[in-house]
Amino acid sequence: MAEITAVPQPAAEPKGIRSFLIIWLGELISIVGSGLTAFALGVWIYQQTGQATPFALVAFLNAVPQVLLSPVAGALVDRWDRRKVMILADTGSALLTAGVAGLLFIGNLQIWQIYLMALLSAVFGAFQEPAYTASITMLVPKKELARASGLVQAGQSLQSLVSPALAGVLFVIVGLRGIILIDFMTFFFAVGALLLVRIPQPEAVPSQPGVAQASLWRDAVFGFQYLRARAGLLGLLIFFALVNFLLNLSTVLSGPLILSFSTAASLGIAQTIAGAGMLAGSVLLSAWGGPRQRVRGIITFIMLAACGLLLMGLQPSIWLIAAGGFIMLFAIPLASGPSQALFQSKVAPGVQGRVFAIRGMISRSMMPLAFLIAGPLSDRVFEPMLGTQGRLANTPLAALLGTGPGRGTGLIFITSAVLLLAACLLAYANPRIRYLEIELPDQIE
């Protein structure tokens, strides 16, 4: 294996907060539009099928390409102009939306076509995300990276907070066709913003010293080799893979948990309150900039998220679940923002496309598994155990959590929270992770 070397590289031109803000605003408008379509298509799918399984399948199809394509996408992002990659990815997503609108207008939209759209949209996202993340490093000074991550998280929070409520109103006024057309128009803001700015390209760093243009395969595996040579970064990624698995194993069941004892309106209230928590955490991160000791801060806020997850499973109370969701999502951007800033500062700009793609692949590698097993685990294992006649019905655990519909799902939340707290303690006990900021030098100025 060739030795992996990287030296600090200055940006090709002065950092540009203004350019970043223009891109961020365009992407914000676009993702809110995408959220409108996601909500409206979810309603349409339920109207057509009356089942929950298609929702999990859409989530699965959205996750798989991000995992499988990340190495190749990252290699190509480092070879190509990142701004053009983002423009092409946004354009591809817009054409998919236009295709769905066309099928709706001729009355020929079917469920399998939505599955295909979800799959192809995730393919474009596999290229867009590493290009966007690597571009931020070239536009934002090192000391502002955590704040920039907070703004990105805030945009995602606004999508979860604004899109469902707005889509609910628009669904009545303009219907699914109108919502999809609005979504299509928002893509012009994302592409227009990218056309207005210039993103400096870092000096290319070859995967193999002395070879100007390595093979695509060598570029694809370079990101993993880079991380393997930096045990602290790789360990942090494995930790986040476990975090994502445990969080998604539970939160994908939030709807069934609430609907087991309450109404769809209550579900909407809980989602709105939880979304407000994520927005509050993102705004705080943007204003604060995150903890100075980032690794310690990351682990601390993941522990706080675990406490929120624990609250969600304790009792069939809409307000307790909403409070737990608020705490959990409040903590998420305060953990993921510093993590992104840490990687942006510790990874050389010229290889960030490849490394960030592998970062995304590893951290999300277990999410599809969580989506696949959550439903059967709830329906066939945990729900029967805490049924009124279940094996755990006469135990102290049942006295604490209750029995009947939804209580087994609540136990999944609690189990995930306890395992998440244990994972945090193990991560902090790993010296390579704990001393990462000291042992690994910064790669940007």
Residue pairs with C-beta under 8 A, 6 or more apart in sequence:
1 225
2 207
2 208
2 209
3 209
4 222
4 225
4 226
4 229
5 209
6 205
6 226
6 347
6 348
6 350
6 351
6 443
7 348
7 443
8 348
8 441
8 442
8 443
8 444
8 445
9 202
9 203
9 205
9 348
9 349
9 350
9 443
9 444
10 445
11 138
11 200
11 202
11 349
11 444
12 138
12 200
12 201
12 202
12 203
13 200
15 138
15 139
15 140
15 141
16 139
16 197
17 139
17 140
17 141
17 144
19 139
19 197
19 198
19 199
20 136
20 139
20 140
20 148
21 151
22 193
22 196
22 197
23 86
23 132
23 135
23 139
23 193
23 194
23 197
24 148
24 151
24 152
24 155
25 189
25 193
26 189
26 190
26 191
26 192
26 193
26 194
27 132
27 155
27 190
27 193
28 155
28 158
29 186
29 189
29 190
30 90
30 186
30 187
30 189
30 190
31 155
31 156
31 159
32 158
32 159
32 162
32 163
32 166
32 186
33 182
33 183
33 184
33 185
33 186
33 187
34 93
34 159
34 163
34 183
34 186
35 159
35 160
35 162
35 163
35 164
35 167
36 163
36 166
36 167
36 170
36 179
36 182
36 183
37 97
37 100
37 179
37 180
37 183
38 163
39 163
39 164
39 167
39 168
39 171
40 167
40 170
40 171
40 176
40 179
40 180
41 100
41 114
41 176
42 55
43 171
43 176
44 109
44 176
45 54
45 55
45 58
45 111
45 114
46 55
48 111
49 111
52 255
52 256
52 375
53 375
54 111
56 252
56 371
56 372
56 374
56 375
57 115
58 114
58 115
58 118
59 252
59 371
60 368
60 371
60 372
61 115
61 118
61 119
61 122
62 118
62 119
62 121
62 122
62 125
63 122
63 364
63 367
63 368
63 371
64 119
64 122
64 368
65 119
65 122
65 123
65 125
65 126
66 122
66 125
66 126
66 129
66 360
66 361
66 364
67 361
67 364
67 365
67 367
67 368
68 361
69 123
69 126
69 127
70 126
70 130
70 357
70 358
70 360
70 361
71 220
71 221
71 223
71 224
71 354
71 357
71 358
71 361
72 216
72 220
72 357
73 126
73 127
73 130
73 357
74 130
74 220
74 223
74 353
74 354
74 355
74 356
74 357
74 358
75 216
75 219
75 220
75 222
75 223
75 353
75 354
75 357
76 85
76 127
76 216
76 353
77 85
77 127
77 130
77 131
77 134
77 353
77 354
77 357
78 134
78 204
78 205
78 219
78 350
78 351
78 352
78 353
78 354
79 204
79 219
81 199
81 201
82 131
82 134
82 135
82 138
82 199
82 201
82 353
83 131
83 135
83 194
83 197
83 198
83 199
85 127
85 128
85 131
86 128
86 131
86 132
86 135
86 194
87 191
87 194
87 195
88 127
89 124
89 125
89 127
89 128
89 131
90 124
90 128
90 187
90 190
90 191
90 194
91 187
91 191
92 120
92 124
93 121
93 124
93 125
93 128
93 187
94 184
94 187
94 188
94 191
96 117
96 120
96 121
96 124
97 180
97 183
97 184
97 187
98 184
99 117
100 109
100 113
100 114
100 117
100 180
101 177
101 180
101 181
101 184
103 109
103 110
103 113
104 176
104 177
104 180
105 177
126 357
126 360
129 356
129 360
130 352
130 353
130 356
130 357
130 360
131 353
133 340
133 344
133 352
133 356
134 349
134 352
134 353
134 356
135 199
136 145
136 148
136 149
136 152
136 344
137 145
137 344
137 349
137 352
137 444
138 199
138 200
138 201
138 202
138 349
139 199
139 200
140 148
142 344
142 345
142 442
142 444
142 445
143 289
144 289
145 340
145 341
145 344
145 345
146 285
146 289
146 290
146 294
146 337
146 338
146 341
147 285
147 286
147 287
147 289
147 290
148 341
149 285
149 290
149 333
149 336
149 337
149 338
149 340
149 341
150 282
150 283
150 284
150 285
150 286
150 287
150 288
150 289
150 290
150 333
150 337
151 282
151 286
152 337
152 340
153 278
153 281
153 282
153 285
153 332
153 333
153 336
153 337
154 279
154 282
154 283
154 286
154 333
156 278
156 282
157 275
157 278
157 279
157 281
157 282
157 329
157 333
158 279
160 271
160 274
160 275
160 278
161 272
161 275
161 276
161 278
161 279
164 268
164 271
164 272
164 275
165 268
165 272
167 179
168 268
170 178
170 179
170 182
171 179
174 182
202 348
202 349
202 350
202 352
203 350
204 350
205 348
205 350
205 351
206 212
206 213
206 214
207 214
207 218
207 219
207 221
207 222
207 225
207 354
208 214
208 218
214 222
219 354
220 354
222 351
222 354
223 351
223 354
223 355
223 356
223 357
223 358
223 359
224 358
226 347
226 351
226 354
226 355
226 358
227 233
227 234
227 237
227 355
227 358
227 359
227 362
228 234
230 346
230 440
231 432
232 432
232 433
232 435
232 436
232 439
232 440
233 343
233 346
233 347
233 436
233 440
234 362
235 427
235 430
235 432
235 433
235 436
236 295
236 298
236 339
236 342
236 427
236 433
236 436
237 359
237 362
237 363
238 362
239 423
239 427
239 433
240 339
240 362
240 363
241 362
241 363
241 364
241 365
241 366
242 366
242 420
242 423
243 302
243 420
243 423
244 363
244 364
244 366
244 367
244 370
245 366
245 367
245 369
245 370
246 370
246 416
246 417
246 419
246 420
246 423
247 305
247 309
247 328
247 416
247 420
248 367
248 370
248 371
248 374
249 370
249 373
249 374
249 377
249 412
249 416
250 309
250 312
250 313
250 374
250 412
250 413
250 416
250 417
251 309
251 328
252 370
252 371
252 374
253 374
253 375
253 378
253 409
253 412
253 413
254 267
254 270
254 271
254 312
254 321
254 325
255 267
256 378
256 406
256 409
257 312
257 313
257 321
257 406
257 409
257 410
257 413
258 266
258 267
258 270
258 318
258 321
259 267
260 316
260 405
260 406
260 409
261 316
261 405
261 406
262 316
262 318
266 318
269 318
269 322
270 318
270 321
270 322
270 325
271 325
273 322
273 323
273 325
273 326
274 322
274 325
274 326
274 328
274 329
275 329
276 326
277 325
277 326
277 327
277 328
277 329
277 330
278 329
278 330
278 332
278 333
280 326
280 330
281 329
281 330
281 331
281 332
281 333
281 334
282 333
282 337
284 334
285 333
285 334
285 337
285 338
290 297
290 334
290 337
290 338
290 341
291 297
291 300
291 338
293 437
294 338
294 339
294 341
294 342
294 437
295 342
295 433
295 434
295 436
295 437
296 428
296 434
297 334
297 335
297 338
298 335
298 338
298 339
298 342
299 424
299 427
299 428
301 331
301 332
301 334
301 335
302 331
302 335
302 420
302 423
302 424
303 420
303 421
303 424
304 327
304 330
304 331
304 334
305 327
305 328
305 329
305 331
305 332
305 335
305 420
306 417
306 418
306 420
306 421
306 424
307 327
307 417
308 323
308 324
308 325
308 326
308 327
308 328
308 329
308 330
308 331
309 324
309 328
309 413
309 414
309 416
309 417
309 420
310 324
310 413
310 414
310 417
310 418
311 320
311 321
311 323
311 324
311 327
312 320
312 321
312 324
312 325
312 328
312 410
312 413
313 324
313 401
313 409
313 410
313 411
313 412
313 413
313 414
313 417
314 320
314 324
314 400
314 401
314 410
314 414
315 401
315 402
315 410
316 402
316 406
316 407
316 410
342 436
342 437
343 355
343 356
343 359
344 352
344 444
345 442
345 443
345 444
346 436
346 440
346 441
346 442
346 443
347 355
347 356
347 443
348 443
348 444
349 443
349 444
374 412
377 412
378 408
378 409
378 412
381 408
382 408
382 409
382 411
382 412
383 405
383 406
383 407
383 408
383 409
384 390
384 391
384 408
385 391
385 392
385 408
385 411
386 392
386 393
386 397
386 398
386 401
386 402
386 403
386 404
386 407
386 408
386 410
386 411
387 393
387 403
387 404
387 408
388 403
388 404
390 398
390 403
390 408
392 398
393 403
397 411
398 407
401 407
401 410
401 411
401 414
402 410
427 433
428 434
432 439
